[in-house]
């Protein structure tokens, strides 16, 4: 049996890619191993020249890896998109986040706010800056380390309001999902795959990424809090 196609991904696509990898193996007989971790760590491993066939990260991270020559030019493939959602500890009262003003009030009322090192954290910082409340909320911010879900901070009582990709919150226990950010301040991240320069099976990796992106997998993506 041939060696498994090996890939790296951020935690945002961990559940999705695990299911799609199983489906691909069942359909083609080709095994796939996906190692998911914090996106910062995954990109660092690609930059270090680790042997892998593909990598799936936020679109801007993949673009940087391509510009630096670490992934094969022209192989970028959008796998799925995910919006940012809000959660609270299990059993806590859900705040109103139906409008931008309501969300801002929930942020101001929070004791501690959990956020990530990924694209949702970057968007949150920009949103707070646009609202002019950085100085007020800065002491309340709790950043989860790469690879640690914001939901873990909520479950441990280290934060009472958390922001992260819906795909990273939807499967977690001991938290309550409040819902997505209101449309006026929502940000959709395109999680994108590319073939790594270190791949020994680049054509197989291209075929796998095409399968990941296929519209046939729409229902799977929706189950994991993502869209095509």
N, C-alpha and C positions, 0 to 999 in steps of 0.2 A: 504494500500500500504506500502511495506517495506521501511525502511529508506534508503536514497541514500548512495551508496558507496562514501566515502569521501577521497580525495587525495590532496597532495600538489605537486607543481612542480615549476621549475624555469621558468622565462619568455620566455626562448628559445623555449619551447614546448607549450606555452599557447594556441596559435591558433590551433595547431594540436590537442591537447588533447581535446579542447572544441568541435571540430567537431567530433572526434572519440567518445567522450562521448555521443553526441547526436545520433550517428549511433548505438552505443551499446544499448542505451535505446530503440531505435526503433526496433532493432532486438530481444532483450531479454525481454523487459518490465522492466528491472532493471535500476533504475535511478543512475546517476553518477554526483558528484559535484567535480570539480577540482578548487582548489584555487592556482593561480599562483602569484609568487612574486620573488624577488631576491633569487638566489640559496642559498646564505649565510643565509638569513632569514628562508628559508624553512628548511634547515638542522638544524638550531637552534631550530625551533619549534618541529621537530622530536626528537631532543636530550632532549628537555624539557618534553617529554612524552605526547605531545598533542595527543588526540584520533584521529587517521586517519587510513584508511585502506591501503593506498599505497602512495608511494612517487616516483617521477620521477626527477632525477637530472643527472648531468654529471657522467660518470662511476666511476671516482676516488672518488667523494663525496659519492656515494652509497657504494663503497667498504669500506670507512672509517666508515660509519654508521653501516655496517654489522660487521666490526671488533669490534666496540664498543657495539654491542648487541642491537642496536635500530631497526634493520630490521631483518626479519626472514632469517636465513642462507639458501642458496640454492634457493632463490626466485628471484635472480637478473635476469632481462630480458631486453635485448637491445630493445628499442622501435624504435629509429630512429637515424640517424647520420646527423650532420650538419657541414659544413665548414664555414670558416671565410670569410666575404666579406668586401668591402670598399664602403663608401658612402660619398657624399658631399652635401652641402645645395642645395635645389631646384634651378635650373637655373645656378648654378656654372659650370664652365668648368670642364669636366671630365679629371683627370690626366691620363697619361699612366701608367698602372700597369701590363702590359703584361709580363714583365720579373722581376726577382728579382732586377736587377740594376735599372730598371725604377721605381719600387715600392720604392726603397731606395731613389731615387731622389725626388719622390713625398713627402715622409716623410720629407726629409731635407728642401723642399720648403714650407711646410705647416706652417701656422702661429700658429695654435693650433690644437692639435690632441686629438680626443675623443676616449676613450676606456672604457672597463667595468671591473667590479669586478669578472666576470666569467672566464671560461676557455680561451676565446678569449683574454682577458686582460693578462692572465698569459703567453700565447703563444707570445703575442706582446712584452712583457718584455724580453723574451728569445731571440726573433728575434733581437731586438735592441742591446742586449748584444753581440750576435754573430756578428753583424755588427760593433761593437765597437763604437756606436754612443750614448750611454746612456747619457753621460754628455751633449751632444749637444741637445738632444730632451727632456730631463727631464723638463726644464722650460716650454716646450710647451704642456706637457701632462695635459689633463683634464679628470679625472675619473668620470664617471656617478655613482651616488649612487646606491646601490642594488635596483633592481626593476624599475630603470629609464633607458629607452633605450638611447643608444648613439645617436640615431637619434634626440632625443629631444635637445641635445646639438647643433647639426648641425642646426636644425630648428630655434633655438634661437640665432644663430650667435656666440655661445660660442666656436665653433670649426669649422674648414673648411675642416677637413679630419677626418673620423670616421671609426673605426674597430669594428665589432661585428659579432656574428653568423648571417649567411644569413637569418635564420628563424626569427630573431628579427628585421631585417631591411626591409624585403620584403613587409610588409604590412603598413609601415609608410608613412604618407603624409609629404609634405614640405621638402623632401630630394630626392636626385637622387642617385640611386644605380649605382656604377661604375662597379662592378663585383667581382668575387672571387679572393682571393690571387692567385698568380701564383703557379703552381704545386710544384715548388722547395721549397716553404716556406709555403705551405698550411698545415693546421692541422685539421683533422676531429675529432669531439667530438662525442662519443657514448652516447646518452642520455638513461639512464637505469632506469628501474623501479624495485621496490622491495616491498614486503608486510611488513607493519609496525608491530612491536611487539604489538602495542596497538590495532590492528584490532580485531574486534569482529566477522568478517566474512572473515577469511583468505582464505578459498577456493574460495569464490566469487571474492576476490581480485586477486588471482592467475589467474582465468579464464579471468578477465578483462585485466590483463597485457598480457596474451596470445593473446587476441583480438587486443590490441594495436600493438603488434609485428607482427601480421599476414601479410603475403605477399599480401593478398587481399586488404590491405590498402596502397599499394605502390603509387597509383595515388594521394591519399589524402596527403601523405607525400611530394610528389614532388610539389604539389600546395603550400605548406607551406615552401618551400625552404629546404627540408630535403630529405634524401634518406633512404631506408630500412636498 
